[in-house]
Structures are given as C-alpha cells and as structure tokens.
Amino acid sequence: MTQSPTPQPGHLYGIGVGPGDPELLTVKALRHLQAAPVVAYPVSDGGKSLSRSIVADYLRPEQIEVPLWYPFKLEQSSQPYYDEAAEALADHLRAGRDVVVLCEGDPFFFGTFMYLYTRLSDRFPTEVVPGVSCVMAHASVLGTPLTYRNDAFMVLSAILPAADLAERLAVADAAVILKLGRHFPKVYGVLQQLGLADRAHYIERATMPNQRIVPIHEVDPSTVPYFALISIPSKWHP
C-alpha cells in the first residue's frame, strides 16, 4: 500500500498590525493575513483581543482562528503558556497550513510574537512582517518630531525602578516611556525630579477610536491604561 506523502510544512508569519488604526496595516501584512488559512492572536482574561479587533474587517469567515491566552502578570511566568501556544501552532504547521500570528505594533518591538519565534523559527519556515509601532504613531498624532540631527533617543519601560529611569533619562536627548498603567505616579515623579515634566507629552491608545491626549499635569493616575505612553521630544529646533 502506498503511503500518503508527508505534507510540506506550513509557513509561519508574524505580522505587525500597528498601533490601532486598521489603515496602518502594511500591504504585505494584509496580503499574508488574507491568504493564511490559520490566524492566531493573543487574548486577555476577558477573551478580548486588541490585535484581532484591528484586523477584524479583513478576516475571512473560513479562516481558522486560534486565540492564545497569556497571563501577563509579573508574579506569574508566561513561558509555559508560550510553550503551549507554540505547540498548538506547530500542529497546524506540520499539517501544511500557513499560520499568521497577529502582533500589536511591531513583532520584534516588545511584541509577544518574539516568544513564539524563538520556539518555532528553527522548525518551520518563518517570516516577520514589521509593523508601525506606537512610538512612531504617537509622534505623528501629537505632531512632535522625536529626534533631530545627532540626538540620542531612548525607549524605556515604565516598569523599571525609579532610579533606573532617572539614570537613563538624565543622558537622553529624547525619550518615550511605554507600559505606563499603574506605574504613572513613579514615572511622573522622576520627570519632576529631572525637570522634564513640562517638556513631556501624555497620550493614551494612539490612533485608536478611544485615543486621548491629556496635559501631563492633569492626568488622573487611577485611570492610566497600559496602552499609554509619555513622550519627551528633542529640545533641538531647526
């Protein structure tokens, strides 16, 4: 009896879906998204997915959707969940089905896809499609050029201790601080300490329908979401 040939493995695509505006999806990302039979994306505790909501109008009814749940809690390691997610996607790839994994912003810039990439890229053909990050999007929305000439630019996580933030901001010509949430009071205190608060800009959910721009001195710390950032643009002006 002739055995059926083993199918060629599917391709894995990590695509950046941008900061929130569906029109900021690249042409290449859209092409892979609509061609793939399997679409995977991270979901929150409530089962919602920001990355899926960005591309919802581009999905086809016949596509297989694979929600990937990660805890995203400092006190709980996400690594076992990435292991589980990688194996779920490997099943589709081994069966010859291409898989697109959605990632907010850019896959290799604080993106969840990085952890799947390290687990799967040596086993299956893999391509990463870059996306528009929130760092670039917020500058366009605010109309504040980030850097000029030879500026030293930093991207920092608000999760860092106050002393580390202060040390890095003290030598940066321009900076963006991500992942604010409950860390806003600490970050704001550092900015005041360094005399940077008056130069800083605050924005929530840049390019999304519920985008908010608030003067930093008027921000209510109890309402600051994870998808908020503070920008300290260059002092240099042409």
N, C-alpha and C positions, 0 to 999 in steps of 0.2 A: 504494500500500500504506500503510495507516495504521500509524504508528509507535506503539509502546507508550509510554504516558506515563512521564515520569521519576518514580520513586517519591519521596514526601516523605521528607526526611532523618530518620533516627532521632534520638532524644533521648539525650544523654549524661548519666549520673548519677554523680556522685562521692559515695559513701556512706561515712560513718564507721562502722566495725564495732566500735568500742570497744576497750578495753584487753586483752580476752582472754576474759572471761566471755560466752558466747553470749547469755545472758539480758539483757545490757546493750545489745543491738542495739535501736534505736528501732523503733516500729511502722511509721513512714514508710520507714525504710531497708529493713525486711523486705518491705514491700509492693513497692517498686521492685525489690528483689533477686529476688523470686519471679516478677515479671511480665516481666522483661527476657529476651530470647532469647540475649543475649550477656553473659557475666560475665568481666571481666578482673581480674587481680591480680598484684602483684609476686612474684617468686620469688627465692630465694637461689641461691648457687652449686650447692648440692646438689639444686636443683629443688623445695625445700620452700617453702611459703607459709604464713606465720602468719595472714595475713588470711583466706585460704581455709579454714584449719583452724577458725577461729572460726565461720564460717557453713556449714560442710560439711553439717550436718544439714538445712539449709534449701534446699539446691540441688536442682534437678530434673534427672533424667537427660538430658532432651532439650536442655538448655541448652548452648550453645557456650561452651567455656572458652578463654580467651586468656591464657596465662602471659606476664608481662612481666619480662624479666631486666634488671637494672641492676647495674653493678659495685659501687657503694657503697664505693669506695676513694678516699682523699684524693688519691692520686697519679694517679688516672685520672678524667677527666671523664665524668660520666654524661649530659651533654647530648646527644651523638649517639644514645644509647640511648633517651632520651625522644623524640627526633625520630622514630626508627624505630617506637617503640611508638605514638606519636600517629598515624602513617600507617596502621599496622595496624588501629587502631580506626576511623580515618576510612573505610576500605574498608567496614566494616560499617555505619557511619552513613550513608554515601552510598547504600547498598543498602536503606536504610529500616529497618534493625534497631536497636532501642534497645540501648544498651550501659551496663551498670553496672560501675563501677570500684571495687573494694574498697580501703579505706584504713584501716590500723590507727589507732585513736584517732579523731581528727578530721581531715578532709581539708585544712583550712586551718591546722592547727597542727602545723608541722613535717611535714606529710603529703606523700607522693610524688605525690598527685593534683594538687597545685598546678602541677606542671610540665606535666602534660597539659592542665590547664585553660587555661593561658596559650597553648597551641598549638592548642586546638580550640574554645574557647568563642566565638570570633568567627566560626566557620564553621558551627557546629551548635548547636541549642538545648540549653542545658546547665543542670543544676540540681545544687546541692551540698546534701547532707543531713548536717547536723552529727552528730558522734558524741561519746560520753563519752571524754574524754582520760585518759591515765594520771595526769595531775596531779590531777584530781578523784577518780579511782578510788583512788589510794594513800591519800589523806587519809581516805576512808571506811573502808578496810581497817585503817589504823593507829588510827583514832579520834582523830585530831589535827586540830582545826579549823585551817585555814591562816591566816586573817586575821580580825581584829576591827576594828570601827569604821573608823578612817581609816588603817589600815596601808598602807604602800607594799609591794606584793608583786612579786617578780621571778621570771621563769622563765629559767634560764641553761643554756647548753650546756657540758658538761664539756670540750668540745674547745677552748674559749677558753684563751688563755695564763693562767698563774697570776696575773700582775699584773692582768689584766683582771677575772678572777674576784674577786680581793681588792678591787679598786676598787668593783665593783658590790655585793658582799655587805656592804661596810662601811656602805652607806647604805640597805640594805633592812631593813624590819621583819620580813619573812618571805620565804622563797625556796624554790624547787625547782630542783635541778640534774639535768639529764637526760643521757642518752647516756654513761653512765659508762664501762663497759668498761675498757680499759687506762688510762684517764685517772684512775682512782680514787686512786692514790697522790698525784698532783698536787692533786686536789681536797681530799683529806683533809689534806694539808699546809697548804693555805690555811685550812681550817676551824680547825686547831690554831693557826695564826698569829693568827687573828682572835678566838680564844677561843669559837668556835661549835661545836666538836666535841661537847661534852657536851649541846648542845641539838638536835643533828642526829639524824635517823632514816634508816635504810637499809632499802630493800625491793627485791626482785627480782621481776619479772614479776607485778605486782599483778593480782589476780583470775584469774590463770591456774592450771591444776591444779598446776603446779610452783612456785607462789609461795613465796618465802622472806623472812622478816623476821629480820634479824641485828643484834645490837648493833653499832654502827658501829666500836667499838674492837676487835671480834672478827672483822671482815671479812678474808678472805684475798684480797689484791689479785689473785692469779693466777686466781681463779675468778669475778671480777665480770663479768657479761654486759653486752651493750649495753643490754638492757631492764632496767636497774636505775636507781634514782634515789635521791637524797638530799634529804630534806625538812628545812627549818629553819622550824618553825612560829612563829607570833606569840608574843611574850613576854607579851602582854596577857592577863589573865584577868578574867572578869566577877566 
